[in-house]
Amino acid sequence: MHRFWQTLKLYRGFILAGILALIVIGLFLSDTNSGRSAKSKQDAKSIKFLSLAWQVEAITTIRKMVTQWNDEHPEQPVELIQGTWSSVHDFLITGFETGDIPDIFHYESAIIVDFALRDYLADLAPYIQDELKQDVLDVAWSSVTRSDGQVIGIPFLAESFIVLYNKKLFAEAGISAPSFEKPWSWSDLQLAARRLTLDINADGVTDRWGVAIGLRSGANLIMNHSIAFGGSYFYTDENSLIDVQVGEPEKELLGDILTMLYTDKSMAPASLGQTSSALIPGFLAGRYAMLVGAGAWARQQVIENAEESFEWGVMPPLRARTQKTGLNTQTFSISKSSAKLIPAMQFINYLVEKDNMAQMAASDWLLPTRRSCLEMPRFNTPEDGWDVVSQSAKYLSTGPWVGMAGYNEWKSRVANPTFQLLFSDRITLDDAARRIELESNSMLHRYQVRGDKW
């Protein structure tokens, strides 16, 4: 009997312990589910924002803005996703196809055209504030506005091309730099390049070239500088179809480059295999007196890496028939599938407020698209070439390829390979023209048959 009561007490202890364990587990699961539920609710409220800021100062600027927004709008927080320019295209294409796409994403006008043609992007036109619409440069709006008035992104930065020059080498050669009152033509550039190209130690080998132009993937640079020559490449025929032509206006710039490379030998051979950014170290080392076609952002790289004694400047746009140069805008777009269109647009409006846009532009060394920002003293100081870059905004233009279906494929599959063959002296200028016309019209026919309309 004694053993019976001992056994009964033991079982009772086990039962009580089991009950306590179940209570603890229940509480744990309840807390876990509550945590998951809270996180799920938080995720449901969050606006996902993909940023492509890449310079340290620019990344810091965006993070501060997101933090400030979240502090002021706890009911509609923003989740910042840091992307990279090298991988963003594949990331977005995958996201659009699977439905797992950020609400807002940062990209560029030349590429989001293809997304718009696939009906991936929300039309932002009804949500643009009048003040913003009137303040942003018309040329910037034209880069994101469809023929029916749809706006596929808010342009907040303008990427322009510049010419950097070495002030010391100019002074030694007795060359006066151009000004807005007396701009250089491309012929003036060639003349100066010849004078600045030297065999310094007289060993029969050139030590310094007058000019370098990043031609590794030169289509973007060529297209945007051809505008000044009246070059278009893309023409509309009587049936409103695109016809690619490489005539005299298009050949003129190509011919100037070939002359500097092979006749004058005033252009650095390194131009053929390098991008503009890869040529900056040579510019800083004095191997190239001028660097043509770098983006305005390149000034930051010069400041960060140049010796304190290095003197440099920025030229006004070169003149051909005009001084026009092409531009590409960086944009904020909203996915058409986003369930947070209104709050997402509210956040974009916050980002492109005058002071915020100015801060983003300054930290990325690019032009703000607002006229009111361009008038700010910080963008009109001679220091670091800001005054020249800002005053050059009046020459920014868009080419006829803006909004053209298949343009990005055309650049990678037709233009860049053909320009590489041309500048490497493997085909003639006339051969290059025929090849571009033939391959372009064959490739673009695919898009036109599909009926994609910008």
N, C-alpha and C positions, 0 to 999 in steps of 0.2 A: 504493500500500500504506500509506503514511504517513497519507493522508487516511482510509483505511478504519479504522485504529486510532483516529484522532481521533474519528471518528463513533461508533465502538463505546464509547469512554470517555464521550462525551456522553450516549449513550442510557443507559449504566450509571448516570450521575449522575442522570438523570431518574427512573430506576427506583428508586434509593435514596431520592431525595426523595419520590417517591410513596409508598413503603413507610413512610417516617417520617411523612408527612402522614396516612396511614391509621391509624397507631398513635396519633397525637395525637387525631385525630377520635374513634377508638374510646375512648380514655381520657376525652375530653370527654363523649361520649354516656353512658359508664358512670357518670361522676360526676353527670351531669344526671338519668339514670334513678334513680340512688341517691338523689339529692335529692328527686326526685318521689316515689319510693317511701317515703322517710322522712316527707315531708309527708303523703302519703296515709295512712300508718300513724298519724301524729299526729292527722290529721283524724278517722280512724276511732275513736281513743281519746277524743277531746274530747267533752265534754258541752256542747252549744250552749245558752246561757242568754240569753233576751231580757229585758232590764230596761227598765222605763218610768220609772225615777227621773228627775225633771226639774229639781228644785232643785239648785243647785250643790253644796251640802253633801251632799245625798242621793246624787248621782252619785259624789262622792268616796268616800263610805262604801261603796257597792257595789263600786267598783273595788278598794278596799283589801281587802275581804272575799274577792273573787275571787283577788287576788294571794296573800293568805295561804293560801287553799285550795290553790292551785297549787303553792306552795312546800312545803306539807305532803303533797300528793297528786300527785307528778309522774307517777304511773302512771295517773291519771284526771283530767287537766286540764280546766278549764272555759274555754270560749271565750265571752267576754262580747259580746253584741250590744246596742248601745244603740238602743232604739226611741223612738218618740214617741206620745203619746196621740192625736194627730190622725190618724195614719196606721196605727196598729196593727191596727185591725179588718180593713181591706182586706188588709193584709199577712198576717194569720193565716188569713183565709178562703182567700186564694190558696194559702198554704202547705199547708193541709189538703187542698185539692183536688188539688194537684200532688204532694204527698208530701214537699215540701221545707220542713219545719217544724222549729223549734227543739225540743230535747228538753224544756226547761223554759221556760215563759213567764209573765210577770207581767201580770196584768190585773185585772178586778174581777168580783165575784160576780154582779152583776145581768146581766152580758153573757155570762159563760161558761156560763150555763144553756143558751143556744141551742146552744153547741158540744156540751154533754153530750147534749142531745136528738138531735143528729146523730151521736152515738156517736164523737166525735172525741177524747174525754178518757179517760185511764186512771183506774181506780178506785184511789184512794190509801188507802182504809180499812184494808186488811191491813198497811200499812207504817207506820202512825202509831204512834209510841211512846206508851206509857201516860202517861208524865209530861206529854207535850205535850197529849194528849187531855184530861187532867184540868185542866190549867192554863189552856188557852184558854177564853175566855168562851163559855158555851152559845149565846148569841145569835149569836156569830160562826160557830160550827159550823153553826147552823141555816141560815145563808145559803148553805152549800155542800153540804149533805147531802140526798140524794134519799130518797124514801119507802122504798126498798128497802135503805137503809143505805150506798149508794155515796157516797164523798166525792170531789168533782170538783176540789178545790183546797184548799190550806192557807191559811186566812185569817191574815194577819200584821199588817195595819193596818186600823183601823176609821175610816171617814170619818164624822164627826158634824157636825151643823149648830150654829152658835153665833149669839149676838147680841152685837155689839160696840157699845159706847157711849162717848161723849165725856164724861169726868169733869168737865171744866171747865164745859161747857154745862149739865150736870146741877146742878152747884153754883150756877151763876148763876141757874137757874130754881127753886132750892130743892127739887129732886127727889132723894129718896133712892133709890139703886139697890137692886134686889131682892137677896135672899140665898136660900140653900137653906132657911133657916128661914121666910122670908117671900117666896116666889116671886111673880112677877107673873103675872096672867092676861092673856089677849089684850085684855080690856077695860082693864086697867091700862096696857098698852102704848099703846092708842089714846088714853087720857086724857093720858098723858105726851107723846105725839106732838103732840097739840093744843097743849099748853103750850109745847112747844119749837119750834113753827113760828112764825117771825117775819118781819115786814117791817121789817128793821132800820133802814133809812133813811127809812121812812115815805113811800115814793114810790108806794105802791099795788101793788108787786110783791114777792112772797115772795122773801126772800134765803136763808132757812134753813128746811129741812123737818125735822120731828121724826123721820122714818123713811125709809129707802130699802130696797127689797127687789128683788133681781135677778129680773125676770120675763120676760126675753127668751126663755128656754127653761125655763119655770117648772114643768113637769110634775113633775120630780124633787123640787123643793122642796115643791110643793103636796101631793104624795102622802105624803111623809114627815112633814110637819107635820099632815096630816089625821088621822094615827093618834091624836094627843092628843084629838081631838074625837070619837073613835069612828068616824071615817070609814074606809071600807074600799075603796069603788069596786068591788071584785071579790068577788062572793058565789057560793057554790056551791049549785046547786039540788038538787032531790030526785033527779035523775039524775046527780049528781056532775059536772055541767057548769058552767062559769063563766058567771055572769050579771052584767053591769056595771050598777050602779045608782048614781044620783046623788040621794041622799035628803037629809034635813035634816042629818045629821052631816057629809056631804060639802059641803053648801052653806054651812055655818056659817063655815068659814075663808074661802071665796071671798067671802062677804058682808062679812066683816070687812075684807078687802083693798079691796073696792069702796068701802066706807064711808070708809076713810082716803084713797083716791084722789079721790073725787068729792063726798062730803058734807063731811067734815072738811077736805079738801085738805091733809092733814098728811103725805102720802106724796109724795116727789119724783117728778114726771112722768118723770124720766130712768129710773125703775125699769122702765118699759115696754119700753125698747129696749136695756137693759144687763144683763149678767150681774153676779153679786155681785163678782167680781174687778174688773170695769170700774168699779164704783161706789166702790172703795176710795180713789182719789184725791180724790173729792168728800167722803168721810168724813174724810180727813186734812185737807182744807181747811176743815172746819167747816160745809160746806153741808148735811150730814145729821148729826143728833145720834145716830142709831142706825142700824146696818146689820144687818138681820135675814136670817138664812138663809145666811150665808157659811159656807164650810167651815172647820173648825178650822185648816187650813193657812194661812188668810188672815192669821193673827197674824204669820207670818213676813214677809208683804208689808207689814204695818203697821210692824213694827220696822225693816225695811230702808229704808222710804221716809218715815217720819214725822220731823218736826222733833224735836230732843231735848227740847223743852219740852212736846210733845204728850202729854197724859194720857188713857189709855184703859183700858177694862176689859171683862171678859166676863161676861155674865149667865148664871145658871142657866137651864135650859130653861123656856120659857113654859108656863103651865098652862091647859088647857082642862078636859075631864073628867079627864084625867090629865096628867102631864108627859112621857109617852112621845114619843120621836122616832125616826124610822126611821134605819137605818144602811145603808151599803154597805161591804163589806169589799174590800180589795185582796188578791189571792191569788197563789199560785204553783201552776201546774198542769203536768201532764206529758202530752204528746201520747200517745195510745193507740198510735200507730205507732212510737214510740221504741223502739229496740233497747237502750236504756240505762236502763231503768226503775229498777233497783235502785241503781246509782250516782247517778242523777239524784235519787232520793229521799234518798240519803245527803247530797247537797249541799244539798237543801232543809232537811233536819234541821239541818245546820250553820248555814244562814242564819237559822233561827228559834230557835236557842239563845237563852236568856234575854238575855244581854248583847248579842248581835248584833241581836235584835229591838228591844231598847230603843234601840240606836244608830240603827237604820233609822227608828224612829218619831220619835225626837227630831230627826233631820236632815230629816224630811219634815213635821214639825209635826202629826203625826197620832197617834192613840191606838194603842199596841201592844195586841194581842188577848190577851196573857198577863196573868192576874191578878197574877202575881208581878212583872211589869214595872210594872203600874199602881200597885203599892205602893212603888215606888222613890222616893226623895226628889226626883229630877230631875223627876218627873211630878206632884209635889204641892207645888211652890213657888208662892207668889202671883205671883211674877215671870212676866210674859208670859201670865198667865191659865191656866197649866198646872193649878193646883189645881182650878179650876172645870171645866175641860174633862174632867179625869180623874174627878172626882166625878160628873159628868153621865153617865158610862158606865153607871151603874145604870139609867138611863132608856132606854137604847137598845133598840129593838125591830125586828122584821121585819114587813113588811106581808104580806097574803095573796097579793100578786102575786109574791113570791119563788118562783122555779121555774116561773112561768107561761109556757107557750109563747106567743111572739109579743109579750111585754111591751114589748120595746124598739121593735118596729115600732109598737105601740100608742102609745107616748109620742111618737114622731116624727110619725106620720101622723094621729093623732086628738087626743090630749090637748094637745100644745103648740100646734097651730094654733087649737084651740077656746079655750084659755085666752087666747091672744093676742087673739082677737076679743072675748072677754068683758072683759078688762082694758082694752082700747082703747075700751070703751063702744060697741061696734058691734052687740052682741047682748045680750039680757037674761040674767039668771042662769037663769031657767027655760028659755030657748031653749038655753043652753049645756048644761044638764042633759039635755034631750031629744036634742040633737045627739050628745053623748058616748055616751049609751045606745044610740042607733040605730046610729051608725057603729062603735062598739066591738063590739057583738054581731055585726054583719055581718062585720067583719074577723076576729074571733077564731073565728068558726064554721069558717073555713078550717083553722085549726090543730086544732080539736077533731075535725073530721071525719077529719083525718090520724091522729088517735089518739096524739099526742105525750103521754107520761106522765112527769111529774117524779117 
